[in-house]
Amino acid sequence: MHEKYETTYFADDRTVTIDEAVAKLIGWMRTERRIPHLQVTLDGIDRTQFVRLYRLPEPLMKIIHDERETARLKLFEAADAWFASTKSSEFSDKKRNELFEIVAAREADFDYWDNIGEQAAKYFKAIEASLDRKNSPLKTDRSNPDLIVTASLRDWAKRQFKIDIDEQDPAKVAKPRNKGQLVCRVILKTITELGYEPTELPKTHTSNRGGIKAEVRKQLVTPGSQLFQHPERSTEHQKRYETKLFNRQWENLLKAKKIGYTL
């Protein structure tokens, strides 16, 4: 229920910009009554506001990038705060698990925005490709070709991605896949397929192949791998992105004790 005196606007979405079209595809800007701006608190932005947003205050990818960066900084701040309040003599398994839970919660927020960014990049690419076609199912406004007719977007979204851009129920709005969890599952599967026991990995290097971590990475991080593809298809940052993604999930598996080395 809305606040009694909350300022809202009735949406008039007969046409949308490309940014607004992508926003609708990821679950934003869908309600009939909309809020004019996002409310920001010390805890950040409540994600439930996005479905009620009237207009994007900035380019969509900038909003996502800023939220992703905020989540990244909060992850490090949470870890730093834990270390500052914990003496080295108190580093028991219980304390380490406490740290892992704190970091995992913050990392989930980071992964959310990371995956939203990947999803949005995919939709931008699909819309631009469709608009480049001679007889595109996406129709533009006659007086302003930069605007997409929402009715055509509605039909296109259902055919192309099975997305209902009018759906407002959060439970029914498609959520971005958690790439981190997916990478973890694939790492575990690859370890098993290579003939190793995940919790009894050899700590020494095998001859001419490097360590087990390098062996698994070689199997997974290959040219053209969709799982390790940079969200914005950036070739400039691809190498760093895939390295950080793989290393982060390897460390997460170690912390969760799903993988481990023999003594």
C-alpha positions as CSV (number, residue, x, y, z in Angstrom):
1,M,0.0,0.0,0.0
2,H,1.3,3.5,-0.8
3,E,1.8,6.2,1.7
4,K,-1.4,8.3,2.0
5,Y,0.2,11.5,0.9
6,E,2.9,10.0,-1.3
7,T,3.4,11.8,-4.6
8,T,2.7,9.4,-7.5
9,Y,2.0,9.7,-11.2
10,F,-0.1,7.7,-13.6
11,A,2.2,6.1,-16.1
12,D,1.8,7.0,-19.8
13,D,3.9,4.4,-21.5
14,R,2.6,4.5,-25.0
15,T,6.2,4.9,-26.1
16,V,9.5,4.3,-24.3
17,T,13.2,5.0,-24.9
18,I,15.6,2.1,-25.4
19,D,16.8,2.5,-21.8
20,E,13.2,2.4,-20.5
21,A,12.4,-0.6,-22.7
22,V,15.4,-2.5,-21.1
23,A,14.3,-1.3,-17.7
24,K,10.9,-2.9,-18.3
25,L,12.5,-6.1,-19.4
26,I,14.4,-6.5,-16.1
27,G,11.3,-5.8,-14.1
28,W,11.4,-2.0,-13.6
29,M,8.8,0.7,-14.4
30,R,5.8,-1.6,-14.5
31,T,3.1,-0.3,-12.2
32,E,0.2,2.0,-13.2
33,R,1.0,4.5,-10.4
34,R,4.7,5.6,-10.3
35,I,7.0,7.4,-7.9
36,P,8.8,10.4,-9.3
37,H,12.2,9.5,-7.9
38,L,14.1,7.0,-5.9
39,Q,14.5,7.3,-2.1
40,V,18.0,6.7,-0.9
41,T,18.8,5.8,2.7
42,L,22.0,5.0,4.5
43,D,21.4,1.3,3.6
44,G,21.2,2.3,-0.1
45,I,18.2,2.0,-2.5
46,D,15.3,-0.4,-1.7
47,R,15.0,-2.5,-4.9
48,T,11.2,-2.7,-4.6
49,Q,11.1,1.0,-5.7
50,F,12.3,0.2,-9.3
51,V,9.0,-1.5,-10.4
52,R,7.3,1.8,-9.4
53,L,9.8,4.2,-10.9
54,Y,8.2,6.9,-13.2
55,R,11.4,7.9,-15.1
56,L,15.0,6.8,-15.1
57,P,17.1,9.6,-13.3
58,E,20.2,8.5,-15.3
59,P,21.1,6.1,-18.1
60,L,20.1,2.6,-17.0
61,M,23.6,1.1,-17.2
62,K,25.0,3.9,-15.1
63,I,22.4,3.2,-12.4
64,I,23.3,-0.5,-12.4
65,H,27.0,0.3,-12.5
66,D,26.7,2.7,-9.5
67,E,24.7,0.2,-7.5
68,R,27.1,-2.6,-8.3
69,E,30.0,-0.4,-7.2
70,T,28.2,0.5,-4.0
71,A,27.6,-3.2,-3.3
72,R,31.3,-3.9,-3.9
73,L,32.4,-1.2,-1.5
74,K,29.9,-2.3,1.2
75,L,31.4,-5.8,0.9
76,F,34.9,-4.6,1.7
77,E,33.6,-2.3,4.4
78,A,31.8,-5.1,6.1
79,A,34.9,-7.3,6.1
80,D,37.1,-4.4,7.3
81,A,34.6,-3.7,10.2
82,W,34.7,-7.3,11.2
83,F,38.5,-7.4,11.3
84,A,38.6,-4.1,13.2
85,S,36.3,-5.5,15.9
86,T,37.9,-8.9,16.1
87,K,41.3,-9.7,17.8
88,S,43.6,-12.0,16.0
89,S,43.5,-14.3,19.0
90,E,39.8,-14.8,18.4
91,F,40.1,-16.2,14.9
92,S,38.4,-19.4,15.7
93,D,36.4,-21.5,13.2
94,K,33.2,-20.0,14.6
95,K,34.6,-16.5,14.0
96,R,35.7,-17.3,10.5
97,N,32.3,-18.7,9.7
98,E,30.8,-15.4,11.0
99,L,33.0,-13.5,8.7
100,F,32.0,-15.7,5.8
101,E,28.3,-15.2,6.4
102,I,28.8,-11.4,6.6
103,V,30.7,-11.4,3.3
104,A,28.4,-13.8,1.6
105,A,25.4,-11.6,2.4
106,R,27.1,-8.6,0.9
107,E,28.5,-10.6,-2.0
108,A,24.9,-11.7,-2.9
109,D,24.0,-8.1,-3.3
110,F,27.0,-7.5,-5.5
111,D,26.2,-10.6,-7.6
112,Y,22.6,-9.4,-8.0
113,W,23.7,-6.1,-9.6
114,D,26.4,-7.9,-11.6
115,N,23.8,-10.3,-13.0
116,I,21.3,-7.4,-13.6
117,G,24.0,-5.7,-15.6
118,E,24.7,-8.8,-17.7
119,Q,20.9,-9.2,-18.3
120,A,20.5,-5.6,-19.3
121,A,23.4,-5.7,-21.7
122,K,21.9,-8.7,-23.4
123,Y,18.5,-6.9,-23.8
124,F,20.2,-3.8,-25.2
125,K,22.0,-5.9,-27.7
126,A,18.8,-7.8,-28.7
127,I,16.8,-4.5,-29.1
128,E,19.4,-2.8,-31.2
129,A,19.7,-5.9,-33.4
130,S,16.0,-6.0,-33.9
131,L,15.7,-2.3,-34.7
132,D,18.4,-2.7,-37.3
133,R,16.2,-5.2,-39.2
134,K,14.3,-4.0,-42.2
135,N,10.9,-5.3,-41.0
136,S,11.5,-5.1,-37.2
137,P,8.7,-6.3,-35.0
138,L,9.7,-3.4,-32.7
139,K,8.0,-0.3,-34.0
140,T,9.2,3.2,-33.5
141,D,7.2,6.4,-33.1
142,R,6.5,8.1,-36.4
143,S,7.3,11.6,-35.0
144,N,10.4,10.4,-32.9
145,P,12.2,7.3,-34.2
146,D,14.2,7.2,-30.9
147,L,11.1,6.0,-29.1
148,I,9.7,2.4,-29.2
149,V,6.0,1.8,-29.3
150,T,5.3,0.0,-26.1
151,A,2.6,-2.3,-27.6
152,S,5.2,-3.7,-30.0
153,L,7.7,-4.1,-27.2
154,R,5.1,-6.0,-25.2
155,D,4.6,-8.5,-28.1
156,W,8.3,-8.7,-28.9
157,A,9.3,-9.4,-25.3
158,K,6.8,-12.3,-25.0
159,R,8.0,-13.9,-28.3
160,Q,11.7,-13.2,-27.8
161,F,12.2,-13.8,-24.1
162,K,8.8,-15.0,-22.7
163,I,8.7,-11.8,-20.6
164,D,5.5,-10.1,-19.6
165,I,6.5,-6.4,-19.2
166,D,3.2,-5.7,-17.4
167,E,3.8,-8.3,-14.7
168,Q,4.1,-6.6,-11.3
169,D,4.2,-9.5,-8.9
170,P,7.9,-9.8,-7.7
171,A,7.5,-13.5,-7.3
172,K,6.6,-13.8,-11.1
173,V,9.2,-11.4,-12.4
174,A,12.2,-13.3,-13.7
175,K,15.2,-12.9,-11.4
176,P,18.7,-12.7,-12.7
177,R,20.6,-15.9,-12.3
178,N,23.2,-15.9,-9.6
179,K,26.3,-16.3,-11.8
180,G,28.5,-16.9,-8.7
181,Q,26.5,-19.9,-7.6
182,L,26.5,-21.2,-11.2
183,V,30.3,-20.9,-11.4
184,C,30.6,-22.7,-8.1
185,R,28.5,-25.6,-9.3
186,V,30.5,-25.9,-12.5
187,I,33.8,-25.8,-10.6
188,L,32.7,-28.7,-8.4
189,K,31.4,-30.7,-11.4
190,T,34.7,-30.2,-13.2
191,I,36.8,-31.2,-10.2
192,T,34.8,-34.5,-10.0
193,E,35.1,-35.1,-13.8
194,L,38.9,-34.7,-13.6
195,G,38.9,-37.5,-11.1
196,Y,39.5,-35.6,-7.9
197,E,37.6,-35.6,-4.6
198,P,36.5,-31.9,-4.0
199,T,37.4,-31.9,-0.3
200,E,40.7,-33.8,-0.8
201,L,42.5,-31.8,-3.5
202,P,46.2,-32.3,-4.0
203,K,48.2,-29.3,-2.7
204,T,51.3,-30.0,-4.7
205,H,51.4,-29.4,-8.4
206,T,51.0,-32.3,-10.8
207,S,53.8,-32.6,-13.3
208,N,53.7,-30.2,-16.2
209,R,50.1,-29.1,-15.5
210,G,50.3,-26.6,-12.6
211,G,48.0,-26.9,-9.6
212,I,44.5,-28.4,-9.5
213,K,43.1,-24.8,-9.5
214,A,44.9,-24.0,-12.7
215,E,43.8,-27.3,-14.2
216,V,40.1,-26.6,-13.5
217,R,40.4,-23.0,-14.7
218,K,41.9,-24.3,-18.0
219,Q,38.9,-26.5,-18.5
220,L,36.4,-23.8,-17.8
221,V,37.8,-20.4,-18.8
222,T,38.0,-20.9,-22.6
223,P,37.6,-18.4,-25.5
224,G,33.9,-17.8,-26.1
225,S,32.8,-19.2,-22.8
226,Q,29.4,-17.7,-22.1
227,L,29.7,-18.4,-18.3
228,F,32.8,-16.2,-18.1
229,Q,31.7,-13.6,-20.7
230,H,32.1,-10.0,-19.5
231,P,28.6,-8.5,-18.9
232,E,29.1,-5.7,-21.4
233,R,31.1,-7.9,-23.9
234,S,34.2,-5.8,-23.2
235,T,37.3,-7.3,-24.7
236,E,39.4,-4.8,-23.0
237,H,38.4,-6.0,-19.5
238,Q,37.6,-9.6,-20.4
239,K,40.8,-11.2,-19.0
240,R,40.6,-9.4,-15.7
241,Y,36.8,-10.2,-15.4
242,E,37.1,-13.9,-15.9
243,T,40.1,-14.2,-13.6
244,K,38.4,-12.3,-10.8
245,L,35.1,-14.3,-11.3
246,F,36.9,-17.7,-11.2
247,N,39.2,-16.8,-8.3
248,R,36.3,-15.3,-6.2
249,Q,34.2,-18.4,-6.5
250,W,37.1,-20.7,-5.8
251,E,37.8,-18.8,-2.6
252,N,34.1,-19.0,-1.7
253,L,34.1,-22.8,-2.1
254,L,37.2,-23.0,0.1
255,K,35.5,-20.8,2.8
256,A,32.4,-22.9,2.6
257,K,34.5,-26.0,3.0
258,K,33.0,-27.5,-0.2
259,I,36.5,-27.9,-1.5
260,G,39.7,-28.4,0.4
261,Y,43.4,-29.5,0.1
262,T,45.0,-32.5,1.6
263,L,47.8,-31.9,4.1
